[in-house]
Amino acid sequence: MKYLFLAILGAVIGWIGLSFILKDWDQQGLMIMIIGIVIGYNTRKQTEDKF
């Protein structure tokens, strides 16, 4: 769970940095990335539990 939090925190910090530089504060890409991180984490956790 710690790694999931760190991945989401890294995505948010990266989004803030790029948005500040590019002056484009579109949140749609950030939400898609966070959903992808959560789905990937859950899929990996489920496959580890099966073996």
Biopython code that builds the backbone (N, CA, C, O; Angstrom):
import numpy as np
from Bio.PDB.StructureBuilder import StructureBuilder

atoms = [
    (1, "MET", "N", (0.829, -1.182, 0.000)),
    (1, "MET", "CA", (0.000, 0.000, 0.000)),
    (1, "MET", "C", (0.879, 1.253, 0.000)),
    (1, "MET", "O", (0.505, 2.285, -0.557)),
    (2, "LYS", "N", (2.037, 1.152, 0.623)),
    (2, "LYS", "CA", (2.963, 2.281, 0.669)),
    (2, "LYS", "C", (3.424, 2.647, -0.738)),
    (2, "LYS", "O", (3.554, 3.826, -1.068)),
    (3, "TYR", "N", (3.672, 1.625, -1.569)),
    (3, "TYR", "CA", (4.153, 1.885, -2.917)),
    (3, "TYR", "C", (3.062, 2.489, -3.807)),
    (3, "TYR", "O", (3.352, 3.288, -4.697)),
    (4, "LEU", "N", (1.823, 2.105, -3.561)),
    (4, "LEU", "CA", (0.711, 2.696, -4.292)),
    (4, "LEU", "C", (0.607, 4.186, -3.968)),
    (4, "LEU", "O", (0.438, 5.011, -4.866)),
    (5, "PHE", "N", (0.707, 4.524, -2.696)),
    (5, "PHE", "CA", (0.664, 5.923, -2.279)),
    (5, "PHE", "C", (1.825, 6.714, -2.892)),
    (5, "PHE", "O", (1.635, 7.832, -3.370)),
    (6, "LEU", "N", (3.019, 6.131, -2.875)),
    (6, "LEU", "CA", (4.179, 6.827, -3.438)),
    (6, "LEU", "C", (4.049, 7.016, -4.949)),
    (6, "LEU", "O", (4.466, 8.045, -5.481)),
    (7, "ALA", "N", (3.478, 6.036, -5.639)),
    (7, "ALA", "CA", (3.285, 6.163, -7.087)),
    (7, "ALA", "C", (2.291, 7.280, -7.408)),
    (7, "ALA", "O", (2.512, 8.072, -8.323)),
    (8, "ILE", "N", (1.198, 7.336, -6.648)),
    (8, "ILE", "CA", (0.203, 8.387, -6.874)),
    (8, "ILE", "C", (0.783, 9.749, -6.511)),
    (8, "ILE", "O", (0.552, 10.730, -7.219)),
    (9, "LEU", "N", (1.531, 9.817, -5.422)),
    (9, "LEU", "CA", (2.163, 11.075, -5.032)),
    (9, "LEU", "C", (3.155, 11.545, -6.095)),
    (9, "LEU", "O", (3.216, 12.734, -6.406)),
    (10, "GLY", "N", (3.925, 10.622, -6.648)),
    (10, "GLY", "CA", (4.859, 10.969, -7.724)),
    (10, "GLY", "C", (4.153, 11.468, -8.966)),
    (10, "GLY", "O", (4.625, 12.394, -9.625)),
    (11, "ALA", "N", (3.012, 10.853, -9.293)),
    (11, "ALA", "CA", (2.241, 11.298, -10.457)),
    (11, "ALA", "C", (1.698, 12.705, -10.241)),
    (11, "ALA", "O", (1.714, 13.526, -11.158)),
    (12, "VAL", "N", (1.222, 12.983, -9.044)),
    (12, "VAL", "CA", (0.675, 14.316, -8.741)),
    (12, "VAL", "C", (1.784, 15.367, -8.767)),
    (12, "VAL", "O", (1.597, 16.451, -9.320)),
    (13, "ILE", "N", (2.919, 15.058, -8.181)),
    (13, "ILE", "CA", (4.035, 16.016, -8.175)),
    (13, "ILE", "C", (4.541, 16.258, -9.597)),
    (13, "ILE", "O", (4.840, 17.393, -9.968)),
    (14, "GLY", "N", (4.635, 15.198, -10.382)),
    (14, "GLY", "CA", (5.045, 15.358, -11.780)),
    (14, "GLY", "C", (4.050, 16.182, -12.575)),
    (14, "GLY", "O", (4.438, 17.015, -13.394)),
    (15, "TRP", "N", (2.757, 15.948, -12.332)),
    (15, "TRP", "CA", (1.722, 16.719, -13.012)),
    (15, "TRP", "C", (1.807, 18.197, -12.633)),
    (15, "TRP", "O", (1.673, 19.071, -13.490)),
    (16, "ILE", "N", (2.029, 18.469, -11.357)),
    (16, "ILE", "CA", (2.149, 19.859, -10.909)),
    (16, "ILE", "C", (3.346, 20.531, -11.576)),
    (16, "ILE", "O", (3.249, 21.666, -12.044)),
    (17, "GLY", "N", (4.469, 19.827, -11.615)),
    (17, "GLY", "CA", (5.669, 20.396, -12.243)),
    (17, "GLY", "C", (5.470, 20.687, -13.718)),
    (17, "GLY", "O", (5.808, 21.773, -14.188)),
    (18, "LEU", "N", (4.923, 19.726, -14.454)),
    (18, "LEU", "CA", (4.692, 19.934, -15.881)),
    (18, "LEU", "C", (3.621, 20.995, -16.130)),
    (18, "LEU", "O", (3.737, 21.788, -17.065)),
    (19, "SER", "N", (2.597, 21.010, -15.312)),
    (19, "SER", "CA", (1.543, 22.005, -15.488)),
    (19, "SER", "C", (2.061, 23.411, -15.220)),
    (19, "SER", "O", (1.662, 24.363, -15.890)),
    (20, "PHE", "N", (2.944, 23.538, -14.245)),
    (20, "PHE", "CA", (3.530, 24.847, -13.951)),
    (20, "PHE", "C", (4.385, 25.335, -15.111)),
    (20, "PHE", "O", (4.331, 26.510, -15.475)),
    (21, "ILE", "N", (5.175, 24.436, -15.690)),
    (21, "ILE", "CA", (6.054, 24.811, -16.801)),
    (21, "ILE", "C", (5.235, 25.113, -18.057)),
    (21, "ILE", "O", (5.479, 26.114, -18.732)),
    (22, "LEU", "N", (4.266, 24.252, -18.370)),
    (22, "LEU", "CA", (3.509, 24.390, -19.608)),
    (22, "LEU", "C", (2.294, 25.316, -19.485)),
    (22, "LEU", "O", (1.672, 25.656, -20.492)),
    (23, "LYS", "N", (1.955, 25.724, -18.256)),
    (23, "LYS", "CA", (0.785, 26.570, -17.991)),
    (23, "LYS", "C", (-0.502, 25.914, -18.500)),
    (23, "LYS", "O", (-1.392, 26.594, -19.010)),
    (24, "ASP", "N", (-0.592, 24.586, -18.358)),
    (24, "ASP", "CA", (-1.772, 23.825, -18.774)),
    (24, "ASP", "C", (-2.212, 22.961, -17.601)),
    (24, "ASP", "O", (-1.599, 21.927, -17.335)),
    (25, "TRP", "N", (-3.261, 23.365, -16.896)),
    (25, "TRP", "CA", (-3.692, 22.705, -15.671)),
    (25, "TRP", "C", (-4.828, 21.728, -15.925)),
    (25, "TRP", "O", (-5.742, 21.625, -15.107)),
    (26, "ASP", "N", (-4.791, 21.009, -17.041)),
    (26, "ASP", "CA", (-5.813, 20.023, -17.372)),
    (26, "ASP", "C", (-5.658, 18.799, -16.462)),
    (26, "ASP", "O", (-4.581, 18.208, -16.387)),
    (27, "GLN", "N", (-6.732, 18.430, -15.779)),
    (27, "GLN", "CA", (-6.673, 17.359, -14.792)),
    (27, "GLN", "C", (-7.082, 16.006, -15.355)),
    (27, "GLN", "O", (-6.968, 14.999, -14.656)),
    (28, "GLN", "N", (-7.547, 15.952, -16.572)),
    (28, "GLN", "CA", (-8.029, 14.702, -17.139)),
    (28, "GLN", "C", (-6.905, 13.667, -17.257)),
    (28, "GLN", "O", (-7.105, 12.502, -16.915)),
    (29, "GLY", "N", (-5.755, 14.068, -17.725)),
    (29, "GLY", "CA", (-4.628, 13.156, -17.833)),
    (29, "GLY", "C", (-4.172, 12.620, -16.489)),
    (29, "GLY", "O", (-3.793, 11.455, -16.373)),
    (30, "LEU", "N", (-4.208, 13.470, -15.478)),
    (30, "LEU", "CA", (-3.820, 13.050, -14.128)),
    (30, "LEU", "C", (-4.780, 12.000, -13.587)),
    (30, "LEU", "O", (-4.345, 11.009, -13.001)),
    (31, "MET", "N", (-6.065, 12.203, -13.775)),
    (31, "MET", "CA", (-7.051, 11.236, -13.278)),
    (31, "MET", "C", (-6.909, 9.898, -13.988)),
    (31, "MET", "O", (-7.005, 8.848, -13.353)),
    (32, "ILE", "N", (-6.682, 9.922, -15.291)),
    (32, "ILE", "CA", (-6.495, 8.677, -16.046)),
    (32, "ILE", "C", (-5.252, 7.952, -15.560)),
    (32, "ILE", "O", (-5.269, 6.728, -15.434)),
    (33, "MET", "N", (-4.178, 8.672, -15.284)),
    (33, "MET", "CA", (-2.952, 8.056, -14.796)),
    (33, "MET", "C", (-3.154, 7.434, -13.415)),
    (33, "MET", "O", (-2.691, 6.321, -13.166)),
    (34, "ILE", "N", (-3.836, 8.136, -12.524)),
    (34, "ILE", "CA", (-4.082, 7.606, -11.180)),
    (34, "ILE", "C", (-4.960, 6.356, -11.249)),
    (34, "ILE", "O", (-4.701, 5.383, -10.541)),
    (35, "ILE", "N", (-5.982, 6.371, -12.081)),
    (35, "ILE", "CA", (-6.831, 5.185, -12.231)),
    (35, "ILE", "C", (-6.012, 4.021, -12.782)),
    (35, "ILE", "O", (-6.177, 2.886, -12.335)),
    (36, "GLY", "N", (-5.142, 4.285, -13.735)),
    (36, "GLY", "CA", (-4.274, 3.240, -14.284)),
    (36, "GLY", "C", (-3.317, 2.672, -13.248)),
    (36, "GLY", "O", (-3.068, 1.466, -13.227)),
    (37, "ILE", "N", (-2.783, 3.524, -12.394)),
    (37, "ILE", "CA", (-1.889, 3.061, -11.325)),
    (37, "ILE", "C", (-2.636, 2.153, -10.360)),
    (37, "ILE", "O", (-2.124, 1.103, -9.971)),
    (38, "VAL", "N", (-3.836, 2.548, -9.974)),
    (38, "VAL", "CA", (-4.626, 1.756, -9.030)),
    (38, "VAL", "C", (-5.030, 0.414, -9.650)),
    (38, "VAL", "O", (-4.938, -0.618, -8.985)),
    (39, "ILE", "N", (-5.469, 0.412, -10.894)),
    (39, "ILE", "CA", (-5.855, -0.837, -11.560)),
    (39, "ILE", "C", (-4.644, -1.752, -11.708)),
    (39, "ILE", "O", (-4.751, -2.956, -11.473)),
    (40, "GLY", "N", (-3.506, -1.208, -12.089)),
    (40, "GLY", "CA", (-2.290, -2.010, -12.206)),
    (40, "GLY", "C", (-1.844, -2.594, -10.882)),
    (40, "GLY", "O", (-1.403, -3.742, -10.827)),
    (41, "TYR", "N", (-1.951, -1.831, -9.832)),
    (41, "TYR", "CA", (-1.577, -2.309, -8.497)),
    (41, "TYR", "C", (-2.493, -3.442, -8.056)),
    (41, "TYR", "O", (-2.030, -4.458, -7.537)),
    (42, "ASN", "N", (-3.801, -3.264, -8.265)),
    (42, "ASN", "CA", (-4.753, -4.298, -7.869)),
    (42, "ASN", "C", (-4.580, -5.572, -8.693)),
    (42, "ASN", "O", (-4.699, -6.671, -8.152)),
    (43, "THR", "N", (-4.306, -5.447, -9.976)),
    (43, "THR", "CA", (-4.087, -6.613, -10.831)),
    (43, "THR", "C", (-2.849, -7.374, -10.386)),
    (43, "THR", "O", (-2.875, -8.601, -10.297)),
    (44, "ARG", "N", (-1.783, -6.670, -10.109)),
    (44, "ARG", "CA", (-0.556, -7.319, -9.649)),
    (44, "ARG", "C", (-0.774, -8.019, -8.317)),
    (44, "ARG", "O", (-0.285, -9.129, -8.109)),
    (45, "LYS", "N", (-1.502, -7.380, -7.421)),
    (45, "LYS", "CA", (-1.764, -7.962, -6.106)),
    (45, "LYS", "C", (-2.601, -9.242, -6.242)),
    (45, "LYS", "O", (-2.354, -10.217, -5.533)),
    (46, "GLN", "N", (-3.577, -9.242, -7.138)),
    (46, "GLN", "CA", (-4.415, -10.414, -7.324)),
    (46, "GLN", "C", (-3.634, -11.578, -7.928)),
    (46, "GLN", "O", (-3.864, -12.728, -7.554)),
    (47, "THR", "N", (-2.711, -11.299, -8.859)),
    (47, "THR", "CA", (-1.942, -12.381, -9.469)),
    (47, "THR", "C", (-0.938, -12.952, -8.471)),
    (47, "THR", "O", (-0.626, -14.141, -8.533)),
    (48, "GLU", "N", (-0.429, -12.137, -7.558)),
    (48, "GLU", "CA", (0.488, -12.646, -6.533)),
    (48, "GLU", "C", (-0.254, -13.524, -5.537)),
    (48, "GLU", "O", (0.313, -14.491, -5.029)),
    (49, "ASP", "N", (-1.511, -13.205, -5.247)),
    (49, "ASP", "CA", (-2.287, -13.983, -4.303)),
    (49, "ASP", "C", (-2.640, -15.365, -4.851)),
    (49, "ASP", "O", (-2.807, -16.309, -4.079)),
    (50, "LYS", "N", (-2.756, -15.495, -6.171)),
    (50, "LYS", "CA", (-3.125, -16.781, -6.781)),
    (50, "LYS", "C", (-1.977, -17.780, -6.732)),
    (50, "LYS", "O", (-2.211, -18.989, -6.705)),
    (51, "PHE", "N", (-0.746, -17.292, -6.719)),
    (51, "PHE", "CA", (0.407, -18.212, -6.759)),
    (51, "PHE", "C", (1.019, -18.414, -5.432)),
    (51, "PHE", "O", (1.993, -19.157, -5.307)),
]
sb = StructureBuilder()
sb.init_structure("model")
sb.init_model(0)
sb.init_chain("A")
sb.init_seg("    ")
for serial, (resi, resn, name, xyz) in enumerate(atoms, 1):
    if name == "N":
        sb.init_residue(resn, " ", resi, " ")
    sb.init_atom(name, np.array(xyz, "f"), 0.0, 1.0, " ", f" {name:<3s}", serial, name[0])
structure = sb.get_structure()
